[in-house]
Amino acid sequence: MPFQVVPRFDFRIRFAVAKSQGDRDHDQDRYLMAPELGLFAVADGMGGGHAGDLAAEGALRALRASVAETKSQLAADAYNQNSDLEHRRYLLKKLRGAVEAANTAVRQLGVVQEGKRGMGSTLDAVWLARSSALVAHAGDSRVYLARARTVLQLTHDHGHVDALTAQGLLRPAVRVQSSALTNAVGLRDDISVDTVFVELTRGDRLLLCTDGVHNEVRGETELTDILRGGTIEQAAEALVKRTGRSGRDNATALIVEIGERFVTRPNPDRGLAAQDLEHACQTPLLSDLPRPLVLQALAAAVEVEIPAGESVPRVVANDLVAYIVLAGMVRCPGDRQVTTGALLFGESLVGVWKQGVLPVAEEPCRVLRIRYDDFREVCADAGLGAELYRRLASHLARS
């Protein structure tokens, strides 16, 4: 497929999808490619008979309708004109609302469809706007971002085991093939929707996939090799062929590749906003580091928001994580408060897990989240790695 233009997005894109039914009687995976909206999504339905099919289809239909609404499109227009934090948060709110609308739609389908009560679906959506990807997630399908040096897992599975590890009650498992879902579209009247925001650059590849794909990939090294190798069509086909190892589950892989920038802006978005970059540089890991090296180090980071009153998880996506606080106040054990520039769980970046009381967001906080595996890949650059590990060792010795 040639690269094409999508509305309100600064880069040309191309996209491809591949599917496998595995040995299941029904294919309950569904996907959405709506380039006219800059919207892409995957859904993995669950329920007896064809209930999962209906749930996944209903979730994607409601998601698309909500994003296509006038208010959502006006929010996208406003963000396209001004990408400041206020407009970004409003656009993320509209995307979160679209997943909530999908939840309501599937709940209603379960009532009107005889024998289908209790059906549900995972849902992962990517909305492209300006030079950004806004991601919404519920369930255990996943979104990955493949960059030149690393592959970032942007979403965190909503399973029972994953919840226990996020709370610090379990050590990260080497591999968890399945875990009972604690959150997905249609399971309850209320739904928890994770959102992630990342700036994109030419050459990035976004992968949206169901668990039939990611359960069959043997680690992120293999995933990196597949995602970065060949065309996106070849990569998608190679990923779903991995189901041949077990053949047990439906599998769907949807890849979006970012091409050349064609929109000229007076001040184009280049990763973190200037103020956020200054705040990130206050952390002991990056302080006084040359700006090009800061940007290279932060290639492993994704921006997330933590609502007031919520704990800051030590484990995300089955991996230890650290955080750099961009804005907001966090209360740490011992009644210690930290704010802009603080480094939380620095020991995670060297693979050290500690059990204990988790920090809590005193107010809505924006943070950069860095997974141990992703940080290790960035540090494969010998010069940068030596400098980052030296700074990290000095910080941990003082802590």
Secondary structure, 3 states (H helix, E strand, C coil): CCCECCCCECEEEEEEEEEECCCCCCCCEEEEEECCCCEEEEEEEECCCCHHHHHHHHHHHHHHHHHHCHHHHHHHHHHHHCCCHHHHHHHHHHHHHHHHHHHHHHHHHHHHCCCCCCCEECEEEEEEEECEEEEEEECCCEEEEECCCCEEECCCCCEHHHHHHHCCCCCCCCCCCCCCECCCECCCCCCCCEEEEEECCCCCEEEEECHHHHCCCCHHHHHHHHHHCCCHHHHHHHHHHHHHHCCCCCEEEEEEEEEEECCCCCCCCCCCCHHHHHHHCCCCCCCCCCHHHHHHHHHHEEEEEECCCCECCCEECCEEEEEEEEECCEEECCCEEECCCCEECHHHHHCCCCCCCCCEECCCEEEEEEEHHHHHHHCCCHHHHHHHHHHHHHHHHHC
